[in-house]
Amino acid sequence: MFAVSRIRNGVRIISGMNSTAPVRHGSAVYRGANAPSKTRQIQGMAVVSAMWFWILWRFYHEPEDVFGHFEYPDPSKWTDEELGIPPDDED
């Protein structure tokens, strides 16, 4: 009996009989998205464009904010003591 009810529910889901229509509450749609107006799309694109312009402008003119303010040291010039490597004669 349990298997029959599972199969029946599966058939309902596949056939779309159990689908729920969106419930309207005023002008909003419950669990759905209203398409933004053309004005809101333009405003959103302007804000995102300004944000990326500012990020790329700052990255181009002040790269030390990302890479650091000092020159990166050359690792080939580090000594064994600085790297924590014990001397060869120590066992």
C-alpha positions as CSV (number, residue, x, y, z in Angstrom):
1,M,0.0,0.0,0.0
2,F,2.9,2.4,0.9
3,A,4.5,1.8,-2.5
4,V,1.2,2.5,-4.3
5,S,0.8,5.9,-2.6
6,R,4.5,6.7,-3.5
7,I,3.9,5.9,-7.1
8,R,0.6,7.9,-7.2
9,N,2.4,10.9,-5.8
10,G,5.2,10.5,-8.3
11,V,2.8,10.4,-11.1
12,R,1.0,13.5,-9.9
13,I,4.3,15.4,-9.7
14,I,5.4,14.3,-13.1
15,S,2.1,15.1,-14.7
16,G,1.8,18.5,-13.1
17,M,-1.5,17.8,-11.2
18,N,0.1,18.7,-7.9
19,S,1.5,22.0,-9.1
20,T,0.5,25.1,-7.3
21,A,-0.3,28.4,-9.0
22,P,1.3,31.5,-7.6
23,V,-0.8,33.3,-5.0
24,R,-1.3,36.9,-5.6
25,H,-1.2,39.4,-2.7
26,G,-2.0,42.8,-4.0
27,S,0.5,43.7,-6.7
28,A,3.2,41.2,-5.6
29,V,3.4,37.5,-6.5
30,Y,4.0,35.1,-3.6
31,R,7.1,33.0,-4.3
32,G,7.7,34.6,-7.6
33,A,9.6,37.4,-9.1
34,N,8.2,40.4,-10.7
35,A,10.2,41.6,-13.7
36,P,12.0,44.9,-12.8
37,S,10.9,47.9,-14.8
38,K,13.2,49.3,-17.5
39,T,14.1,52.3,-15.3
40,R,15.2,49.9,-12.5
41,Q,17.3,47.9,-14.9
42,I,19.0,51.0,-16.1
43,Q,19.6,52.2,-12.5
44,G,21.0,48.9,-11.5
45,M,23.3,48.8,-14.5
46,A,24.5,52.3,-13.7
47,V,25.3,51.4,-10.1
48,V,27.1,48.2,-11.1
49,S,29.0,50.0,-13.8
50,A,30.1,52.8,-11.4
51,M,31.2,50.2,-8.8
52,W,33.4,48.3,-11.3
53,F,34.7,51.6,-12.7
54,W,35.8,52.6,-9.2
55,I,37.3,49.2,-8.4
56,L,39.3,49.1,-11.7
57,W,40.3,52.8,-11.4
58,R,41.7,52.2,-7.9
59,F,43.4,49.0,-9.0
60,Y,45.1,50.8,-11.9
61,H,46.2,53.9,-10.0
62,E,47.0,52.3,-6.6
63,P,48.0,48.7,-7.1
64,E,49.9,48.7,-3.8
65,D,46.5,48.4,-2.1
66,V,46.3,44.9,-3.6
67,F,50.0,43.9,-3.9
68,G,51.3,45.6,-0.7
69,H,53.2,48.8,-0.1
70,F,56.7,47.2,-0.1
71,E,58.8,45.4,-2.6
72,Y,58.6,41.6,-2.2
73,P,61.9,40.2,-1.0
74,D,63.9,37.8,-3.2
75,P,63.6,34.3,-1.7
76,S,66.9,33.3,-3.3
77,K,68.8,35.7,-1.0
78,W,67.4,34.2,2.2
79,T,69.8,32.4,4.4
80,D,69.2,28.9,5.9
81,E,68.9,30.5,9.4
82,E,66.1,32.8,8.2
83,L,64.3,29.9,6.7
84,G,64.7,27.8,9.8
85,I,66.9,25.1,8.2
86,P,69.4,23.6,10.6
87,P,73.1,23.5,9.7
88,D,74.3,20.4,7.8
89,D,76.7,19.3,10.6
90,E,73.9,19.3,13.3
91,D,72.2,15.9,13.8
